[in-house]
C-alpha cells in the first residue's frame, strides 16, 4: 500500500479505493486481507477508502457478521468476490442488502473474468450470476440508496447488461478497469457512446502503475466518442468523489 501511495502522490491522485480479497482458497501471502485493508485505511485516512471482501456462498449469517465487523472498523462497502455459486437477485439475500443500506455502504461486484481456484477445486462454476449486472436488478430496485458498481464494465460478454441497467437505474455504476473494462472500449463495441456520463468511472485494477499513460489513452478514446471536457471530469474525478463522499 505504501507503493500505491507513492504512485498516487507522483500523479496527484487524491484517493484510491482498495479491496479485500478472499481469505480461503487463494494464497495472497497474508492471514486476513480484509484486516490489511483496515490497516491501510487507518494509516492513510481520506487517501484510502476500503471495502470488505464477502462471499455469499458462506451463507447469510456469516456474510452479515463480516459486514458488521468491518463496517464498524470503517470500511465503506462490500466487494463481492468470488462471484460464483449464487444469484444476488434471490430473496434469501435481502437481510444482507438491508444491512448494507442501513450502513450506507456501497456494493462492488467483481464482474468479468473469474479467477480459477486451484486450491479448492470443489468451488466449481455452479453459477456466474454474481458476475452479471442483470442479476443485481432486484436489489438495486429495492434499495435505491445503495450504489452498485460493476467492475470491469460488467465483463466482456455482459457489457450490454451494464449499458441497459445503468440507463434504467441511477444507483448503478461501472468502472473501466482492465481487462474487459478497457477491452470493450478498445474494440469500439456497439452502444458504448450511450453510456450515462454520471455513472462511469476510471479504475486501475492494480496499484496505479498505469497512471499517466492511462490518463492520455482514456482522454483520447472518450473524446473521440463525443465526451466533453466536463464528461472527462466526471469520469476521472467527480463521479468517484460523490460515491466516496469526498468533499
The 8 nearest C-alpha neighbors of each residue, nearest first, counted from 0:
[[1, 3, 2, 4, 39, 206, 5, 36],
 [0, 2, 4, 3, 5, 39, 6, 43],
 [3, 1, 5, 0, 4, 6, 206, 7],
 [2, 4, 0, 206, 6, 1, 5, 7],
 [3, 5, 7, 1, 6, 2, 8, 0],
 [6, 4, 8, 2, 7, 3, 9, 1],
 [5, 7, 9, 3, 4, 8, 2, 10],
 [8, 6, 12, 4, 10, 5, 9, 11],
 [7, 9, 11, 5, 10, 6, 12, 4],
 [10, 8, 6, 7, 11, 5, 12, 4],
 [9, 11, 7, 8, 12, 6, 210, 211],
 [12, 10, 8, 9, 7, 13, 6, 14],
 [13, 11, 7, 10, 14, 8, 15, 9],
 [12, 14, 11, 46, 15, 7, 8, 45],
 [15, 13, 46, 47, 12, 45, 16, 48],
 [14, 16, 47, 46, 48, 17, 13, 12],
 [15, 17, 48, 49, 47, 18, 14, 50],
 [18, 16, 49, 48, 15, 50, 47, 36],
 [19, 17, 50, 49, 51, 78, 20, 36],
 [18, 20, 33, 52, 51, 32, 36, 50],
 [19, 21, 52, 32, 22, 18, 33, 80],
 [22, 20, 23, 52, 80, 25, 19, 53],
 [23, 21, 31, 20, 32, 24, 25, 30],
 [24, 22, 21, 25, 26, 119, 118, 20],
 [23, 25, 118, 119, 116, 26, 22, 21],
 [26, 24, 23, 27, 118, 116, 21, 22],
 [25, 27, 28, 24, 29, 23, 22, 118],
 [26, 28, 29, 25, 32, 20, 30, 22],
 [27, 29, 26, 30, 32, 25, 31, 22],
 [30, 28, 27, 31, 32, 26, 35, 22],
 [29, 31, 32, 28, 22, 27, 34, 35],
 [30, 32, 34, 33, 29, 22, 35, 20],
 [33, 31, 35, 19, 34, 20, 29, 36],
 [32, 34, 19, 36, 35, 31, 51, 37],
 [33, 35, 37, 36, 32, 31, 38, 19],
 [36, 34, 32, 38, 33, 37, 39, 31],
 [35, 37, 39, 33, 34, 38, 49, 19],
 [38, 36, 34, 40, 35, 39, 41, 33],
 [37, 39, 41, 35, 36, 40, 42, 34],
 [40, 38, 36, 42, 41, 37, 43, 35],
 [39, 41, 47, 37, 43, 44, 38, 42],
 [42, 40, 38, 39, 43, 44, 37, 73],
 [41, 43, 39, 40, 38, 44, 37, 47],
 [42, 44, 40, 46, 41, 47, 39, 45],
 [45, 43, 46, 40, 41, 47, 42, 48],
 [44, 46, 47, 43, 14, 48, 40, 245],
 [47, 45, 14, 44, 43, 15, 13, 48],
 [48, 46, 15, 40, 14, 45, 16, 43],
 [47, 49, 16, 40, 17, 15, 46, 45],
 [50, 48, 17, 74, 18, 16, 75, 36],
 [49, 51, 76, 18, 77, 74, 75, 78],
 [50, 52, 77, 19, 33, 78, 53, 18],
 [51, 53, 78, 19, 20, 77, 79, 21],
 [54, 52, 79, 78, 62, 51, 55, 80],
 [53, 55, 56, 57, 80, 81, 79, 62],
 [54, 56, 57, 58, 62, 53, 59, 85],
 [57, 55, 58, 54, 84, 85, 83, 59],
 [58, 56, 55, 54, 61, 62, 59, 60],
 [59, 57, 56, 55, 60, 61, 62, 54],
 [58, 60, 62, 61, 63, 92, 55, 95],
 [61, 59, 63, 62, 58, 64, 57, 95],
 [62, 60, 64, 63, 59, 58, 57, 65],
 [61, 63, 59, 65, 60, 64, 58, 53],
 [62, 64, 66, 60, 65, 61, 59, 95],
 [65, 63, 61, 67, 62, 66, 68, 60],
 [64, 66, 68, 62, 63, 67, 69, 61],
 [65, 67, 63, 69, 64, 68, 70, 62],
 [68, 66, 70, 64, 65, 69, 71, 63],
 [69, 67, 65, 71, 66, 70, 64, 72],
 [68, 70, 72, 71, 66, 67, 74, 65],
 [69, 71, 74, 67, 72, 73, 66, 68],
 [70, 72, 69, 68, 73, 67, 74, 66],
 [73, 71, 69, 70, 74, 68, 37, 67],
 [72, 74, 70, 71, 75, 69, 37, 49],
 [75, 73, 49, 70, 50, 69, 76, 72],
 [76, 74, 104, 50, 49, 73, 70, 105],
 [77, 75, 105, 104, 50, 106, 74, 51],
 [76, 78, 51, 50, 106, 52, 107, 79],
 [77, 79, 52, 107, 51, 50, 108, 53],
 [80, 78, 108, 53, 52, 82, 109, 107],
 [81, 79, 82, 109, 54, 78, 52, 53],
 [80, 82, 83, 54, 79, 21, 113, 109],
 [81, 83, 129, 80, 130, 79, 127, 109],
 [84, 82, 127, 126, 85, 81, 129, 124],
 [83, 85, 126, 125, 56, 127, 124, 82],
 [86, 84, 83, 126, 128, 129, 87, 56],
 [85, 87, 128, 88, 129, 89, 134, 84],
 [88, 86, 89, 135, 134, 129, 85, 92],
 [89, 87, 137, 86, 134, 135, 138, 90],
 [90, 88, 91, 87, 86, 92, 93, 137],
 [89, 91, 92, 93, 88, 87, 94, 138],
 [90, 92, 89, 93, 94, 59, 88, 95],
 [93, 91, 90, 95, 94, 89, 59, 96],
 [92, 94, 96, 95, 90, 91, 97, 138],
 [95, 93, 97, 96, 92, 98, 91, 59],
 [96, 94, 98, 93, 97, 92, 63, 99],
 [95, 97, 99, 93, 98, 94, 100, 92],
 [96, 98, 94, 100, 95, 99, 101, 93],
 [99, 97, 101, 95, 96, 100, 102, 94],
 [100, 98, 96, 102, 104, 101, 97, 103],
 [99, 101, 103, 97, 102, 98, 145, 96],
 [102, 100, 98, 99, 103, 97, 104, 96],
 [101, 103, 99, 100, 104, 98, 70, 75],
 [104, 102, 100, 101, 99, 105, 145, 144],
 [105, 103, 76, 75, 99, 102, 100, 106],
 [104, 106, 76, 146, 145, 147, 77, 75],
 [107, 105, 147, 77, 76, 148, 146, 78],
 [106, 108, 78, 148, 77, 147, 149, 79],
 [109, 107, 79, 149, 110, 78, 150, 148],
 [108, 110, 150, 80, 79, 130, 107, 149],
 [111, 109, 130, 153, 154, 150, 108, 151],
 [154, 110, 112, 153, 130, 155, 151, 113],
 [113, 111, 114, 110, 154, 179, 109, 178],
 [112, 114, 115, 111, 81, 82, 110, 130],
 [113, 115, 116, 112, 81, 117, 80, 111],
 [116, 114, 117, 113, 120, 118, 123, 119],
 [117, 115, 118, 119, 120, 114, 24, 25],
 [116, 118, 119, 120, 115, 24, 25, 114],
 [119, 117, 24, 116, 120, 25, 26, 23],
 [118, 120, 121, 24, 117, 116, 122, 25],
 [121, 119, 122, 117, 118, 116, 123, 115],
 [122, 120, 119, 123, 116, 118, 124, 117],
 [123, 121, 120, 119, 124, 116, 125, 84],
 [124, 122, 121, 125, 120, 84, 83, 126],
 [123, 125, 126, 83, 84, 127, 122, 113],
 [126, 124, 84, 123, 83, 127, 122, 85],
 [125, 127, 84, 83, 124, 128, 85, 86],
 [126, 128, 83, 130, 129, 84, 82, 124],
 [129, 127, 86, 130, 131, 126, 134, 85],
 [128, 130, 82, 127, 131, 86, 83, 87],
 [129, 131, 110, 128, 127, 82, 111, 109],
 [130, 132, 128, 129, 133, 134, 110, 157],
 [133, 131, 134, 135, 160, 161, 153, 130],
 [134, 132, 135, 136, 131, 160, 164, 161],
 [133, 135, 132, 88, 131, 136, 128, 87],
 [136, 134, 133, 132, 137, 138, 88, 87],
 [135, 137, 139, 133, 134, 138, 140, 88],
 [136, 138, 140, 88, 139, 135, 141, 134],
 [139, 137, 141, 140, 136, 135, 142, 88],
 [140, 138, 136, 142, 137, 141, 135, 143],
 [141, 139, 137, 138, 142, 143, 136, 168],
 [142, 140, 138, 139, 137, 143, 136, 144],
 [143, 141, 139, 144, 140, 145, 138, 100],
 [142, 144, 145, 140, 139, 170, 141, 146],
 [145, 143, 142, 100, 146, 170, 103, 139],
 [146, 144, 143, 100, 142, 105, 147, 170],
 [145, 147, 170, 105, 171, 106, 148, 144],
 [146, 148, 171, 106, 107, 172, 170, 105],
 [149, 147, 172, 107, 173, 171, 106, 150],
 [150, 148, 173, 153, 108, 152, 172, 107],
 [149, 151, 109, 152, 174, 110, 153, 108],
 [150, 152, 180, 176, 175, 179, 153, 154],
 [153, 151, 180, 173, 174, 175, 150, 154],
 [152, 154, 110, 149, 158, 151, 150, 161],
 [111, 155, 153, 110, 157, 179, 151, 158],
 [154, 156, 179, 158, 157, 111, 183, 153],
 [155, 157, 154, 158, 111, 159, 153, 179],
 [156, 158, 154, 160, 159, 155, 153, 131],
 [157, 159, 161, 153, 160, 155, 154, 156],
 [160, 158, 162, 161, 157, 163, 190, 156],
 [161, 159, 163, 158, 157, 162, 132, 133],
 [162, 160, 158, 159, 164, 163, 153, 132],
 [163, 161, 159, 160, 165, 164, 194, 166],
 [162, 164, 160, 166, 161, 165, 159, 167],
 [163, 165, 167, 161, 166, 162, 168, 160],
 [166, 164, 168, 171, 167, 162, 163, 161],
 [165, 167, 163, 164, 168, 162, 195, 169],
 [168, 166, 164, 165, 163, 169, 171, 162],
 [169, 167, 165, 170, 171, 164, 166, 140],
 [168, 170, 171, 165, 167, 166, 198, 172],
 [169, 171, 146, 168, 147, 143, 145, 172],
 [172, 170, 147, 165, 169, 168, 146, 148],
 [173, 171, 148, 198, 199, 147, 149, 165],
 [174, 172, 149, 152, 199, 148, 150, 200],
 [173, 175, 200, 152, 150, 201, 202, 176],
 [174, 176, 180, 151, 152, 201, 202, 181],
 [175, 177, 202, 151, 180, 203, 204, 174],
 [178, 176, 181, 180, 179, 151, 175, 204],
 [177, 179, 180, 181, 182, 176, 151, 112],
 [180, 178, 182, 155, 151, 177, 181, 154],
 [181, 179, 151, 175, 152, 176, 177, 178],
 [180, 182, 177, 184, 179, 183, 175, 178],
 [183, 181, 179, 185, 184, 180, 178, 186],
 [182, 184, 186, 181, 185, 188, 179, 180],
 [185, 183, 187, 186, 182, 181, 188, 180],
 [186, 184, 182, 187, 183, 181, 188, 220],
 [185, 187, 184, 183, 188, 182, 181, 189],
 [188, 186, 184, 185, 183, 189, 191, 182],
 [187, 189, 186, 183, 191, 184, 190, 185],
 [190, 188, 191, 187, 192, 159, 183, 186],
 [189, 191, 192, 193, 188, 194, 162, 159],
 [192, 190, 193, 194, 189, 188, 187, 162],
 [191, 193, 194, 190, 224, 225, 189, 226],
 [192, 194, 191, 190, 195, 162, 196, 166],
 [195, 193, 191, 192, 162, 196, 166, 190],
 [194, 196, 198, 197, 193, 166, 199, 165],
 [197, 195, 198, 199, 194, 230, 233, 234],
 [196, 198, 195, 199, 238, 233, 234, 230],
 [197, 199, 172, 196, 195, 173, 200, 238],
 [200, 198, 173, 234, 196, 174, 197, 172],
 [201, 199, 174, 234, 173, 235, 175, 238],
 [200, 202, 175, 235, 174, 234, 176, 203],
 [203, 201, 176, 175, 174, 204, 200, 177],
 [202, 204, 176, 205, 207, 177, 201, 206],
 [205, 203, 176, 202, 177, 206, 207, 151],
 [206, 204, 203, 207, 208, 209, 202, 3],
 [205, 207, 3, 208, 203, 204, 2, 6],
 [206, 208, 209, 210, 205, 203, 6, 3],
 [207, 209, 210, 206, 205, 6, 203, 3],
 [208, 210, 207, 213, 212, 211, 203, 214],
 [211, 209, 213, 207, 212, 208, 214, 10],
 [212, 210, 214, 213, 209, 215, 10, 208],
 [211, 213, 215, 214, 210, 209, 216, 217],
 [212, 214, 216, 210, 211, 209, 215, 217],
 [215, 213, 211, 212, 217, 216, 218, 210],
 [214, 216, 218, 212, 213, 217, 219, 211],
 [215, 217, 213, 219, 218, 214, 220, 212],
 [218, 216, 220, 219, 214, 215, 221, 213],
 [217, 219, 215, 221, 216, 220, 222, 214],
 [220, 218, 222, 216, 217, 221, 223, 215],
 [219, 221, 217, 223, 222, 218, 216, 224],
 [220, 222, 224, 223, 226, 218, 219, 217],
 [223, 221, 226, 225, 219, 224, 220, 218],
 [222, 224, 220, 221, 225, 219, 226, 218],
 [225, 223, 221, 222, 226, 192, 220, 191],
 [224, 226, 222, 223, 227, 221, 192, 230],
 [227, 225, 222, 221, 230, 224, 231, 228],
 [228, 226, 230, 229, 225, 231, 222, 221],
 [229, 227, 231, 230, 232, 226, 222, 233],
 [228, 230, 232, 227, 231, 233, 226, 234],
 [229, 231, 227, 233, 232, 228, 226, 196],
 [232, 230, 234, 228, 233, 229, 235, 227],
 [231, 233, 229, 230, 235, 234, 236, 237],
 [232, 234, 237, 230, 238, 231, 236, 235],
 [233, 235, 200, 231, 232, 199, 236, 201],
 [236, 234, 232, 201, 233, 231, 200, 237],
 [237, 235, 233, 232, 239, 238, 234, 240],
 [236, 238, 233, 240, 239, 232, 241, 235],
 [239, 237, 233, 241, 240, 236, 197, 234],
 [238, 240, 242, 241, 237, 236, 243, 200],
 [241, 239, 245, 237, 243, 238, 242, 244],
 [240, 242, 244, 238, 239, 243, 237, 245],
 [241, 243, 239, 244, 240, 238, 146, 245],
 [244, 242, 240, 241, 245, 239, 48, 75],
 [243, 245, 241, 242, 240, 246, 239, 45],
 [246, 244, 240, 243, 241, 45, 242, 239],
 [245, 244, 240, 241, 243, 45, 237, 242]]
